[in-house]
Amino acid sequence: MADPDDKNPLNVPGRYYNDQTCIDCDLCREIAPQIFRRDDDEGLTYVWHQPHGGEEIALAEAARHACPTETIGNDG
């Protein structure tokens, strides 16, 4: 389960976030590239864009459920 006390500081504010347990597997970026981006310096993924509307939220949720380390959180 994602840790809200360990959020990646690059996440844009909002209900979705990545914590810093990311293993940089690229799965969330493959599922929802408009939402997740890679920080090349740290080798971690962060939420670049908060999802809006049904389709983007569905993609964010698909990425959250697919994450092998449960790094993606949803405070909503």
N, C-alpha and C positions, 0 to 999 in steps of 0.2 A: 504494500500500500504506500502510495506517495506520501512523503513527509512534508507538511506545510511549513515546518520550521527549517527545512533544508532546501528551500526553493532556489533555483538558479537565478542569480540577480539580473540576468538578461531577459527574463520573462517579461512580456508586456503586462501591465496590470489587468486583472480580470479573473474570472472563475477558473480557467484552465492554467495549469503550470506544469513544469517539469522540475523534479527535485534533482539533486546532484548525484544520485546513484545511477545515472544514465551510463550505459556501456557502449553508446554510440553504434548501435546495431543498424540504424538507418530505417527501421521498419516504420516508425511514425512518419518520417519524411517521405517514404514511398506511398503511404496511405493518404496523407494529407499535407502535401508540400506547400500549400498556401498558408498553413497554420504553423508548421514546425520548421525551424532552420537549425543549421549546425554552427556552433562556435568553433572555428578551426583552431583557435589558440588553445582552448581547453579540451577539445575533443568531446564536447557535450552538446546535446540538443536542447533547445529552449523554445518557448511559445513566442513566435514572432508576430502573430496576428490572432487575436481572439475571434473565435468563430461567431458568425452572425447568420441567422436563418437556419432552417431545417437541414439543408444539405450539408452545410459546413459543420453544424453541431453533430450530425450523424457521422461525418468523417472523423471529427475529434474523438467521439465516443468509440468508434471502431479502432482508432489508434490506441486509445487508452486501454481498451480491453485486450488488444493484441500485444501490448508492451510486455516483454518477457521479464522485466525487472520491476514492473508496477511503478514506474517512475513518473507517469503522467497522473496528475491529480485534477479533480474537479470539485471546487468549493461551492458549486451551485446546487 
